[in-house]
Amino acid sequence: MAKKDTLSRRDFLGKSGLALGAVAALPALPAMAPAAGTKLPHRVLGRTGVEVPILAFGCGSRFLMYEAEEAGLAALNRAIDLGITYLDTAIDYGDGKSETRVGMVMKTRRKEVFLATKIPGRARARDAALREVEASLKRLQTDHVDLLHIHSLGGEDDLARIEAPDGVLKALYELRDQKAARFIGMTSHTDGAVMAKAIERNDLDCVQMAMNPARANRFEELALPAARAKNLGVILMKVTAQEKLLGAGKAETAALLRYAWSLPVSTVVCGMPKPEFVESNVASAHGFGPMPPAEMDRLRERLAGERVALERFFAGHHDGATA
């Protein structure tokens, strides 16, 4: 893949016309994306050694907002053409609909992408997890994924189920050994302290976490340092906190993306439910420059008042059809 950078879900256009999602409500479109074939900035995905683009295509609910299948597939193909070669999907997204769509593209473009999917929360036991992964691979039309996550780590009780002798983590290790998954990880938007424990106690390659300047649930303070200490690949999501950080007196999406890319992370997962978001986000990635520390501090201070509300929101949030 391309040379690394020196550093390192989503619009809901409903009848109201509101733009939602991690890359929605753009204050102004940057210059149009460079021509297809131009490489995006890349960073190393931690200990995997794989270089990935700093912008990843989120195949969650906002991908499913392309009601016409052809439109969704066209957007995904365009994204790959423009260098967004990291694809993030899951069984929970539309109960397999997202994986099925992605599989239609993988039929001919599998070798071009870094493909990540997730084992759902309903499969915290080894045998159930193995069945879920077998079904996911069929939908994705591939014999392996590049990264397989345990989806949506919750609190201490959830981590105990995951780590049980017959838990999903055992399946994850087996699947990595069998090469059904090149690398393994966990995702969370609930508790940075629990994620830090999961990182410290287990042999993961990557983690995917909800992070933004409001610093809800202490991922940036606790889990990110733990991941860096073990050289894990770090993937960000919820950059706009489901749009709750957008608007007057808060922040613009461009600033939130720049903040995310200025952290020591590998890539940022974004939903792109309209073709223009693919173009503008690619342009933003090409134009990225690190946010000065003082500006990052000001953004954190401005959004600090959103932290408690976001923690309540994420406590009840489910990564599903409306994630």
N, C-alpha and C positions, 0 to 999 in steps of 0.2 A: 504494500500500500504506500501512500505518499509519505514524504518526510514529515516528521513530527514538528509541531509548533514548539517554539522555545519555552513556553509555559506548559502548558497543556491545552398534558396531554391536552392545542386543542381549541376548537372554536365551535360554538353551538350557535349557528345562524338560524335561529328559529323565526317564527312569524314576526316577532318583535324586531328582528334585524339586529339584535345585539350580538356583538362578537365576544365569544368566550374562548377560553383555552390558554394553554401555556404560551402560545404565540399569537393570540388574538388581540384585538383592539390595538393594533399597531398605531402609534401616534402619527407616523408618516412613513411612507414606504421608502426605504433606501434605494440606491441605484439598483437597477435590475441585475439579476444574477449573471455572472459570467457565462459564457457559452458552455454547452454540455461538453464534458471531457476535461474541464478545468478542475484541478484538484482542490478540495477544501483543505483548510488547515487540519493537521492530524496531531494526535498525541498518543503516547504509549498507554495501553490499558494495564497499568500496573505490572504485576509479576507475570502476566500472560505473555508479555513481550510483543503483543499484536498492536499495530498502529491503527487507530480508528479516527474517523472524522469527529470534530468537536460538536457537530450537530447530528443528532440521531432522529430517525423518523418514528414517532409514536403511533403505533397501530391500534390504539385504544378507541374509546367511544367517538372521538372526533374524526378518526379515520372512517368510522361507520356512519358519520353524518353525510358521507357521499352515498345518498340513497341508491343511486344508480351504480350498479357494480362496475360498469365500464368506466365511469368517472373516477371511482376510487382506484381502480387498477391503473388508469392513465396517470393519476397524480403520483402513485407509488413508482411507476416506471420513470416518470419525469424526475422525481427526486433522486432515484438511482443514477440517472443520466447526469445529473448535476453534482454527483459526488456524495450524496447522503446514503452511504452504503452500510450504515448500522441501522438495522430494523428491530424494533422492540414490540413484541406481541405477547398474547397470553390466551389461554382457554377462556378466562373470565370475560374477555372482551367480546360481547355478543354471543356468549355460550358457544364459542368455536367459530363464529362467523369471521372474525378477524384472521385467525389462523388459516381458515379456508381461502380467504382472499389472498393472503400473502403466499400461500401455496401455489396459487395460479401463476404468480410471478416467479416463484422459485423453480417452477418446472423448467424454465429456460434461463434463469439468471442466478441460480444458487451460488455459483462460483464467484460471483461479483460482490457478494454481501457478507457481512458479519451478522448472523441471525441469532436473536435472543428470544426465548419464550420462558414461561413460568409454570410451576406446578401449583394448582389452586389451593386455597385454604381448606377446602373440604377433604383434601388428601394429605393429612398430616401423618399417615401411617405408610410404611414402606410399600406394602403390596398395592394399596390404592394409588400411591404415587407412580409406581411402575406402569399401572394400567393407564393412568392419565397421560404419561409421556408417550406411550405406544400410540395412543389415539392422536396426540398432538403431531407426532412425526408423520402420521398418515395424512392429516389435514395439510401439513406443511409440504408434503411431497418431497421429503428428504429422509435420509437415513441417520442424520445427526443434526444437532444445533451447535452453534459456536458457544453459546452461553445459556445455561439452564438455571433459573432462579427458583428458590422457594418464595412464593408470592405473599407479600403483605404480612411480615412478621409483626405480631402484636406485643403483648406484655410478657412478663416472666412465665406465666402459665403456658402461653403459646410456645415460648422457647423450650420449655421443659418437654412438651409434646414432640416438638421437632427433634430434640436431642435424645429422645427415648431410644432404648435398644432396638425397638421395632419401628422407629420413627422415620419420617421422610428424609432426614439427613442421611440415613444409611442408604436409602435408594439413590440419593444424589451422588454419593461416593461411588457406588456400584456403576452408575451410568457414566460417570467420568472415566472409571477404569475400563469400561467396555467401549469407550469412544463414541457413545451415543450423544455425549456432550463433551466438547473440548474443555470447557471451563464451567465452574459452578459458582453460585452466589445466592444472596438473599435480597429482598426488597423490603422497605418499610417507610411509612409516613407517620408512625405512632409514637415511638419512644427511642430517642438517641442513646439513652443509657443501656437499654436492653440490646439495641443493635451493637453497641460497643462490646458488650459481653459475648454476643454471638460471634463477633469478629475475633476476639481474643481467645475464645475457647475452641474454635473450629477451624478446619482446613479449607477455607474458602479462597476463591480467586478474585472475586469481585463483589461489590455491594452497590445497590441502587437505592438512593435515599431522597426524601423530600427536603429540599434546601432552598432558602431564599433569605433576603435580608432581615425578615421578621424573626428569624431564628427560632421558630416554633419547635418544641420537642427536643431541642439541644443536639440536633444532628451535627451542626457545624462545630459546636464546642466539644462534643464527646466522641461521636462516632467517626467523624472525619480524621481526627488525630490517630484513633485506633487503627483505622484502615491504612493510613499513611505509614504507620509504624511497621505494618506487615506487608507493605508494598502491594496492597490490593488495588485493582482497578476500581475507580470510583465513578459512578454514573449518577447524574442528578436528574430529578423530576420535580414537578410542582413548582416551577420557577415563579409563577404568578400566584400560587396557592389557589388554584381554581378561580382565577380572576379577582380574588378578594384583595389583592394588593394593587389593583389597577384603579385609576380614577383620580379626580381632583384631590389634591393634598396628599396623594400616595405616591405612585410611581408609574412610569410608562414601561411597556414591555421591553423596549430596546435597552433601557437601563437595567432591568432585571436580568436580561440575558447577558449583558456585559458583566454584571456582578457575578453571575454564575460562572462564566468563562474565566473570570479573574481569580477564582479559587483553584487550589491544586487538585483539579479533577480531570477526568479524561474526556467525558462527553456529556451533553445535555439532551435529554429526550424531550421532543416537542411534538405536539399534535398539529397537523396542518390540514384542516378540513376544507380549505379552498385552494385552488391552484396558485393564486397570488401569494399565499403564505409560503408556499414552497420557494417561490422565486425570491421573496423579500428576506426570508430567513437565511437562504444561501448567501445573499448579498451581505447580510449582517455578519455572517460567519467570516466571509472574506475580508470584511472591513474591521474585524475585531482588533482592538488594542486594549491592553490591561487597564482596568480602572484604578486610578491612584488610591492608595490606602485611605487618605483623608476623605475622598469621595465615597468610598465604601462605608466608612464610619458614619458619614452624614446620612447615607441611605438607611443604614441600620437604625440610627436614631429616629429618623422620620417614621419608620415602620414599626418601631418597638411596641407601640400601642395596639398593634394588631395581633400580637403574639398570643394572648390568652384566648381570644376568639378563634384563632386558627387551631389552637390545641384542642378546643372543644369540637371544632368542625372535623378535624382529622380523627378524633377518637371514635366518631360514628361513621367515618367515610369508608366506603367499600369500593374497591377497584373492580367495577363490573361494567355493565352496558353503558353507564353514565359516568364512568370514571374520568 
